[in-house]
Amino acid sequence: MLGMGGGSLIAGKVGYAVRIAGKAGYAVSCAVAAVVLVVSGYAYKVVSLADGIGGGIGISNGASVGAMNILLMGLESRTDFYGQTLDAGLLAAMHAGSVYGVNNLGVGGQDTNTLILLHVFAGGEKAVGFSIPRDDWVTYPQAYDGQSQGKIDQAYGLAYAQSLSQTVNSSMSTKDRYTKANQVGQAATIATVQAVTSQKIDHFAEVNLSGFYYLAGAFGGIMACIKPSNGGQNLRDANSGFNAVLDGYKWAKGGPQYLHLSAPQALAFVRERDTCPTAT
């Protein structure tokens, strides 16, 4: 979904959620470049993937010209917009677990593991993104699923779960129940970020793991600047599936190397965390 003028657009691909409207990865500094690229200049490629329009909430009084704030959300979700688990082949390609793990072991969820507040300056010639750490402990604007406090990335999932609980015995269709749950999650996240930052959100963009995967594929992959550290330890991550060698990485002594990453490796790259250099 791409939120414009307080509205929203959902672009779906083969029934999976590509949600860019007003994460997907753990390595936020990597995700910024890829997601901002979509928002700032190439969003029309997302629209070309659209199977349907609608589903995202509208934001009242969202600025359509001049300076504006756009909230970028990256969900860890392994389901589509209507709550259906992604198929085994896609989960395997994304290195995101198994159908059994999602359905029975709690793999994934609806937490916003990436939150980036993007400020676009008047004139649209410059934008600055501020990463909001997912583990920030906050007080929610209201209780979600019985919790008044928690990590900032939990607001979406808590509100989502609360909505599903409230509609479980209703006459609503499964599609409508999950659409509403996502909308409630979006609203909760926006309200929480506004309360924490004191900044009005004008638009928002939302993408889950499969959304990022398909976006990267639509762009023909992404370019990444990678500098080996700790003897090249950061060039591989078993948990995310990142392996720079698979896409032709060659050791570059004394400096970084620009590398074209395929869609699976682009997603694995932004989710890499276990082998990234630690700050000192």
N, C-alpha and C positions, 0 to 999 in steps of 0.2 A: 504494500500500500504506500502510495506517496501522498502525504497530506498537503494539499494546496488550498489556500484560502479558507482554512478550517475544515476542509473536506477530506476525503480519503479515496484512494484507489487501491484495489487488491489486484495483484497480478499473480495468477496461479500457473503452474507448469505441470501438466500431466496429473492434475488433482492434488499436487503438493503445494504447501503454503509458501509463496514468495510474498512476504508482507512488508511493504515499505510505505508507512503512513504514520502521520502525527497525532545487540548482537545481536558474525556469530563467532564468538571466539573468546579465548582467555587472554591472549596477548593483545591487549588493547592498542598498543602503539602500532601494531601491524594492521589491525582492523580499521583504524581511523582512515588510512590512506585508501583502502578499498571501498569502504562505505561512503566516505565523503565524495569519492569520485563519482559514484552513482548519483548522489543527491545534487552535486554541483554542476554536472555537465552532461550526463549520459542517461538520464532517467527514461528517455524515450525508448531505450532498449528494453526496459522492464515492461513498459506498456505493450510492446509488441508481443510479449509472452502471455498477455492477459487472456484468461478463459472467462473471467467474470469481473464485474465491477460492483463494489459495495462491501459492506461488512465491517469497515473501520468506523470509529466514532468521528464525529465532527467536533472541532474546537471552536467555540464561539469567539468572535472578535479576533480571530487570528490574522495577523498582518499579511497582506498579499503584495505590498510594495514597501520599499524602504527597509530599514533594519528589521531583523526578525530572529527568533530563536527556534531552532529545530532540534527536537530530541530524537536521537538515534538509539533504538533498542535492538539488542541481539539476544534472542531467546535460545535456550539450550534445548528446546522442544524437539522431540523425535516423532511428533504427530503432525498431521495436517491441520488445517483451520477448523475442521469438523471433528477433531478428536480421534481420527483413525491413525493407527500406528503405521509409519512408513514401511514400505516393503523391504524384505530381507536384502535384496540386491542393492538398493539405495543405501541402506544402513551400512552395509559392508563397504561400499564405495566411499562413504564418508568416514569410515572408521569410527562409527558412532554406536557400536554395540549390536545387539541382535533383537529380533522381534520378541523372543522369550524374555530377554533382559528388560526390555521396555515394559512388557505386559505383566511381568511377575516379580522383577527384582528392583523396580524403582529407578531404572536407568533413565536419565533425562528428567524432564519436568518443564515447568513454565516460567522458571526464573529468568530474569533479564541479566544474563551474565556480562553483557556489555551495555553500558549506558554512556553515551557521549552527548554532551550539550553543545550544539553547534550554533555559534552566533554569526549570522551573515550581516555584514555592514551595509549601510545604505549605499545603493548603487550596484550592489552585487558583485563587486570586484574583489572582495576579500572575505574570507571566512576563517574563524578560529574555533577549534574544537577543544572542549574541556572534558577529560575523562573523569567519570564519577566511579570510584572504586566500589565494586559490587558488594564488598563486605562491610561497608560503612553502616554502623548501627544507628538507626533513626527511630523517631516517634512518628508513626503514620498519622495522616490527617484525621483518620477515623479507624476504628478497629476493623481488620479484615480477617475473616474466619476466626474470630475470637482473639486475635493478636493485635495489641496496640503498639508494640515495638518489635523490631527485628532488623535484619539486614535489608538494605535498600533494594536489593535485587529480588527479595521475596514478595514485594507488594503485588506484583502481577499474579504470581502463582497462588497466593493466599486469596486474593479477590476472585480469581478464576475458580478455585475450589469451592469457595463460599457460594458463588452463583450456581454452580452445578448442583450443590447440595440443596439449594432452595428450589430448584426446578425439577428435581428428580421424579417427583410424583405429579408433575404438571402434564397438561395435554400438549405441550410444545413438542415439535419434532426434534430428533437428535441434532439435526443440522442447525435448527434455531437455538437450541440449548447451548451448543458450543460456540455459535456465533456470538450470542449474548455473553457467554463466559469470557471470550476473548475481548469483547468490548469493555466489559467491567474491568478486566485486567489492565487494558490500555489506560482507562480513566484513572485507575488506582496508581499506576506508575507515574502518569503525568502529574496528578495531584501531589504525590509524594515528592517528586523532584522539584516542583514549584514551591512546596513548603520548605524544603531543605535549602534551596538556592535563592529563594525570593525572586526568581525570574519567571516571567510569564512565558509559557510555551505557546508558540504560534502554530507550529506544525509538528508532525512527528513521522518518523520512519521506523518500520519494524520488519525484521527479517529473522527467520529461524535457520537452523543448520541447512536444511534442504534449499531454502531460499538463497542463502549465500552460495551454495554449491551451483545452483542453476544460473545465478547471476554471473559467477566467475566463468561458467561455460558460455554464456551469452556473449561475454566480452572476449572469448577465445583465450581465457586464462588471464593471469596478471603478471606484471613485472615486479620483482622484489629485489631489494638491495640487501645482500647477506654478507656479513663479515664473520668468518669463523672465529670462535673463541674456545678457550680451554682445549686446544688441540682438535678443534672441529666438533666438539661435543654437541654444539647447538645445531648441527646439520641433520640430526636425526632425533626423533622422539617417538618411542614405541607406542605411547598412549594415544597421541593424536594421529599417528600414522605418517608424520612428516619425515621425508627422506629426500634431501636435496639432490642426492646422487641420481635418483630415479629420473629427474628432469634435466640431467646433464651437467650438474655442478662439477666444476673443476677447481681444485685448490688454487686460490689466488694468494700468493705470498704478499704480506705487507699491506693488504687492503681488502675492501669489499668487492663483491662481484655482483653484477646485475644478472638476474636469472629469470627466465620466463617459466612460470609455474602453471601446470595444468589445473583444471578445476578441482580434482581431488586433492592435489598437493597445495593449492591455494587455501582451501578450507583447513587442511592439516596444519599449514604454516601459521594461520591466525589463531589456531587452537593450541599451538605449542606452548608449553610452560615448564615442563619438568626438566628440560635441558637448556633452558635459556640462561644467560648470564645473570647472576644475582647482583643487586645493587650493593655498593659498599659505602 
